[in-house]
Amino acid sequence: MAAHLSETLLTFNFFKHDTMRPTYYSLFLGCLTVLFTIYCSPFKAQNTTDINLIKQEKKKQEIDSIIKAYASINKFNGTALVHYQHTTFFEKSYGWQDAEKKLPNQNKSIYQIASLTKSFTALTIIKLCEEGKLSVKDPVSKFIPDYPRVSEITVEHLLTHSSGIYEALRNKEYFRLLHTTEPITKSREISFFKDEPLDFKPGTQFSYTNSGYILLGIIIEKITGQTYEEAVTKMILHPLKMTHTGFDYPSLKSPYKTIPYSYLSKTKQEKTEIWNPELTGPAGQIYSTAEDLYKYYKGLRDYSIVSKESLKKATTPYLSGYGYGWFIDDLYGKKLINHGGNIEGSTSYFAMLPDDDICIILLNNITSKKLEKAGNTILAALLDQPYNLPKPKKEITLDGSVLKKYAGNYELSEDTVIHILNENGQLFIQNNNDPKIRMLAEKEDVFFLPDDDTEISFIFKKDEKDVIIIKKGLSSKTAEKL
């Protein structure tokens, strides 16, 4: 190529006094342009590729930093998978699968996905609609004729949490049984809410309720002649080859099964019971892995389970931005389809930006009310939007005169009294005769405990008893001052 270039230059020199100089001059410039293009194009392409790789690596580091920030405040312990730019962009696990045995979480770890189960239940109903076996406008009485007031309630009301049906978790016996392995029949399960009055006229309000999805599971069984588990497996899990997804977590035997923790830190481990899957059922019993849920995302994206038209209808917001088993939100002007799951010891968050082919899958084996926030922070990073990282709670100092108003005895129940003690300018909390624990002030009237997930808030109202609200994990209890 160098010889050719020399010949071209000599030719140009020879004709420099010729009357046709402009023509040969143009020819020379053309040759140089071609040579420049030939030599430089590969370098330009390589340079662009290098820049893209650098950007991708920075994004991965950014995602890792976000998750570590949540892990540092004991709000992330699990697996994260991010689909971005048409590939599995990020997949990494954090913390312990079994803290006692020092087994770390890994990408094959299995987690309970809790209320993300509702999207599977809704998708099964949609599939049955496509097969002509029911309509979302059908009254529930068509399938469960002995259920009270179902002539007013449609399948769509159940899907969109607009039925007004009483929430089963409000029943104390139902909540007690959640923490047992006691077998529960379907008739007993619905007895916890079926005779309660409706909270509102069906179709007029949104109220998130597990009860409605329990009824959807019964409808699926009535139509298919199969158990709920068999129907979902046949219609969704088998076609998508989700081989590590199932329903009976207590009975699961797998080296990848995660232990659920209500709280987990470097110095503290609080295990919690696995909720009874016979009660959570179609509202929250499924377990899975990040990689299986990635198959679920691709099945939704590629319309391999239900049609584009059906999925569009399912992800259309109805009351309060809820569709058929999905929350639909606006995020930076983009459509965000998402659902979380939160039970004691297990948390999930699954989010899709369909227009950008982005999916976030976060699975934890701890109680964490921050997982949705973590997921949306990752989305902000991917979309080059500003965000804030979480910070550990910091203790502030309150004046001694302020601390006096908190001291006293508060009745939590007939047999439980909470003592708030003011000793030498410090506050302590004591449950009956248990050891006392120092309370740290986050701000006036709001306190937290060291290395714990407990928040204690004081409420003072004129002409009413002083009250403390104790929040730990998903539970919230109120005690009045004696």
N, C-alpha and C positions, 0 to 999 in steps of 0.2 A: 504493500500500500504506500510505503514511503517513496519507492521508486516512481510510482505513478504520480505522486504529488510533485516530485522534482521535475518530471517531464512536463507536467502542466504548467509549472512556473517558467520553464525554459521557453515553452511555446508562447506564453504571454510576453516574455522579454523580446522574442523575435518579432512579434507583430506590433510592438509598442509604437512604431512610427507609421504603421499602415493606415490607410484611409478608412479601413473597416474596424478601427480600434474600438469604437463603442460596442460593436457586436461581440468581439472577442473578450472584451472587458466584462460584458454581461455573462458570457459563457464561463469565464473564470470565477466570477462570484457565485454562479450557480453550482459549479463544481465544489467550491469551498463549503457552500451550504449543505450539499449532499454529504460531503466528508464529515462535517461537523455533526450532522444528524446521526450518521452511522456510528461515529466514535462516542457521542455523548448520550444517546438515548438509553443504552443499558445502565449508564451511571445515574441518570435521572430516575429511571424506574427503581433501581436499587435504593436510591436515596429516599424515594417516597415510601418504599417498603420498610426501610429502617425507621423512618419517622413514625409510621403507623405502629410498628412493633414497640417503639419506645412509649408511645401514647397508651397502648394496651397494657404494657407493664406498669405504667404509672397508675392506671385505673385499677388494676389488680391490687397494687399496694395500698391504694386508697380504700378499697373495699375491705381489705384485711385490717387496716387501721380502724375503720369504723366498727367492725365486729369486735376487735380487741378492746375498744373503748367501752362497749356494752359489757363485755366479759369482765372488765376491770371493776365494774360496779355490781358484779354477780347477777347480770341480767341476760347473759348469753352463755349457754353451755350446750353445744350441739353441732349441727351440720348446716352449711350454707352452700347453695348452688345457684349460680347466676347464668342465665342464657342471654347472650348479647352478641351482636354482630354475627348472627347465624351460626353460633357454635356454643358449646359449653365453655363459657368464658372463665368461670371461676368455680371451683369446688374445693371446700376445705372444712375440716372438722376441728372443734375446739372442746377442751375440757374432758370430763370423765363420762364414759359409758357406765362404769361401775367404780365409784370413788373408793370404796372399801377395798376392792381388789386391785386398784390402780390400773384399771383397763381404760384406755383413752377412747373417746368417741372417734369413729372413722366413717368414711363415706358410705360404708355398707350398714352402718348402725340403723336399728329399727326403732321408730318412735310412734307413740300414739298421736294422731293428728286431730283428735277432738272434733270441734265443730266444722272443720274443713270437710268432714264426712257429709255434711248437708249438700255440698255440691255434687257428690256422687249420687245421693238420693234423688236430687232434682234432675240430674242427667238421665237417670233410669226412667223417671216419669216422662221426660221429654221423648226418650226413645220409644216408650210405649205409646205416646201420642202419635209419633211418626208411623207406628205400625197400625194405627187406627183402633187401638184398644181402649182409649179413653180420650177425653178432651179436658183441657184445664178449666173449662167452663162447667164441667159436670159437677153437680152437687155431691158432697161427700156421702149423702144418704144413699146414693146409687151403689156404693161399695160397703158402707158400714151403716145399715139401716137402723140399728138399735142404738146408735149414738145420739144423745139429746141435741136438738136444735141444728142438726147437720143439714137440714133442708135450706137453711139460710147461708151455709158455708160452702164455697166451691173449692175445688182442688187448687185453683190459682190463689185463693186466699191463704191456703196452707203454705204454698210455695213462697209467698211474698210476705209472710208474717203479718197478715192483715185480717186474720180470722177472729181475733178477740178472745181466743181460747186461753184459759187459765194456764200459767206456767207451772209445769210439774215441780220444778226446783223449789217453789214456794211451799210445797207440802213437806212437813218435817219428817214424816215417815219415809217418803220417797228419798229425801236427802240422806237419811240414816242408812237406808238399804243400798245406796250408791257405794258405801264403804264396806259392803259385805260381798260374799260370794254366793249369797242365797239365790236359788233358782226363782225366776219371776215369770209368771204366765203373762200373755198379752192382755188378758182381761183384767188381771190385777194391776198391771202397769197403767192402763188407761183409767182405772178406778181412782187414781190419785188426782185426776183433774176433770174427768168427764161430767161430774155432777155440779161443778162449780159454775156460777153465773159467768157469762161472757163479760170481758172487760169493756167492750164497746161493740157497736154494730159492725158486723163483718164488712170489710172494704172501706171503712172510713178512717182508720188510723193504722199506724205501724207499731207493733210491739213484738220484739224479738222473743220467740218462744220455741222451746224444744218440743213441746207437746204436739205442735202442728206437724213436725217432721216424724214424730213417732207414728202419727196417724197415716202419713204418706207411706211409711214402711208397711203398714197393714194393708193399704190399698195395693201396693206392689205385690204383696203376697196373694191377695184375693184375685188379682188379674192373671198373674203368671202361674199360680198353683205351686209356686216354689217358696222356699224361705227367702227372706230379704237378702241374706248373704249369698244364696245360690243365684238369685236373679242379678245382683250387682256383679258377681263373678262372671257370669255368662255374658252379660251385655257390655261390661267395661273392662274388667281385669284381664280376662283371657284374650280378647282381641288386641289389647295393648301390651300383652306379655308382662303384666305387672305381677311378677312371680313372688315378690317379697312383700306383698300387701295382703292383709287379712282382717279378721274381725274379732277373734277371741284372744285378746292380749294376755290375760292371766294364764291361759293354757299354752301360749307360744313357747316352744323350745328352740332356741337359736343362740349361737354364740354372739350374735350381734344385737340381742335384745337389751335395750337401755333400762336402767333402774330409774324410776321417777323420784325426784327430790322436790320438796316444797321450798328448800333453800340449800344452796351449796356454795361454799367459799373455800379458801385455802385452809381455813382452820375449823370449819363447821360443816357438818353434814346432817340434813334433816330429811330422811326418807318419808315417803307418803304412800298411802294405799293406792292400788290400781282400782279405778272406778269400775263398778259392775257393768260389763258390756251388754248384759240383758236389759239394763235400764237405759243406758246411753243410746244403744241401738242405732237406728237410722239418723239420729241427731248427733252422734259423736263417738261411735265405737271403732272406727277403722284405724288400723296401724299401717305404716308404710315406711319407705326410705326416700331420701332425696332423689335418688336415681329413678325409682319407680314413679315418683310424682313428676319427674321430668318427662317420662313417657306419657303421662297424663296430659301435660302441657302440649306436647306435640300432637297428641290425639285430638285435643280441642282445636288447636291451631290449624291442623290439616283437615278438619271436619271428617275424621275417620270413624267417629262414633255417631254423631248427629250432623245434620246438614248445616250449611252456612245460615240458611234462613231460620232454622230452629235455634241455633246458638245466638243469633242476633236477637231473637225474641227473648231468650233466657237472660241475656245481658242488657236488656232494656230496663232502665230504672223505673220502678213503680213508686209506691209511697216510701219516703225517706231514703231514696236511692238504693233500694234493694230489689233485685230481680228474682230469678228462679235459682236460689242457692248461691247467689253472688251479691256482694256489695259492688255498686258501680259509682265511682267517684271521678272528679276532675282533678288531674294533677298536672300543673303547669300547662293547662290547655289541652291535655291529652286524656283519652279515656282510660281509666284505671279499673280493671276488673280484679277483685280480690276477695279473699276470705281468710279469717284467722280461726284458730282453735285454741281454747284455753281451759284446761282442767288442772286440778292440783297435780303438779309434777310433770306436766306435758303441755307444750305450747307449739303452735304451728302458725306460719304465715305464708300464703301463696298469692302472688300478685302478677298480673299480666298487663303489659302495654301492647295491645295487639297491633297498633299502627307502626310500632317500632320493632316488633318481634323481640320484646324483652320479657323475661320471666325471672322472678325472684322466688326462691324456695328456701325457707328457714324452718328448721326443726330443732326443738329443744327438749331435753328431759328434765327441765326445771320449771317451776312456776315463774312466769315472767310476763308482766303487763307492758313490757317495752318492745316486744318483738315486732309489732306493726310499725312502730316508730323507727326501729332499726332498719326494717325493709324499705321504708320510704326514704330514709337517709341514703341508703345505697342507690335508690332510683335517682335521687337528687344528684349524687356524684356522677352517675352514668350520663345524666342529661346536662351536666355542667351548670347545675343550679347551686345556690348557696345553701349551707346547712350548718347546724351546730352539733357538736359531739357532746354526749352526756358527761357529767362530772359527778364525782362522789359527793354525797351530802356533807356539808360542813357545819360544824357546831358554832352557834353564836352565843354570846354571853348576855344573859338577861339580868336585869337589876334584881337584887334580893327582895325588894318590895313587890315586884311582879310575881316572883315565884310563890309567894304566900297564897295567892288566890287559887293555885292549883291543888294544894294539899288537902287531903280529906279521904273519906271512904266512899267508894262508888259500888253500887249493887249491880252486878252483871246478870245474876240469876238468883234463885232462891237459896242456892248453896254456894254461891261464889261471890266474894267481895274483893274488889280491887282497891288496894291501898296506895295512895300517892303520898310519898313522904318527902318533906323538905328538911334536909339535914345539912347543916353547915354550908348553906348557899348552893346545894345541889339537890336535884330531884331524883327520886327513886320510885320504881313501880314494883309492887309485890302482889302476887295472886294468892289470896288466903295466907297460908303460912309458908309458901315457897320462898326460896332465896330472893332477895331484892336485887333489882337490876337498875343501873343508873340510866336516866333518860337524858338525851342530848337535845338541846333546842335547835331546830332548823330555822324557825321564826317564832314570833310570839304566838302562843296557843297551839303550836304544832311541834311535836317532838318525835325523835326516832331512837332506836336502840342500837348500840354498837354491834357490828357484825350480825345483823338480823334484818328481816324484811318487815318489821313491825313499825307502823306509824300510829301515833297517838295524838288525837286532836281534841281540844277542849272547846266547848260551845257554851257561851254565857248569854242568857236571854233574860230580860227584865220580867219579873213576876213568874218565872219558870225555874225548875230545878236545873242546876248545872249538870252538864252531860259530858262524858268522854266517849269518843268513837275510836275503837281499836281496830285497825286494819292490818291483816297479815295474809299475804298471798291473795287469794280470791275471796277470803272471808272478811266480814265487817260486823262488829258487835258493838252494841251501845250499852253504856252503864250510867245510871243516874246517881247523883250525889245523895248520900244519906243525911 
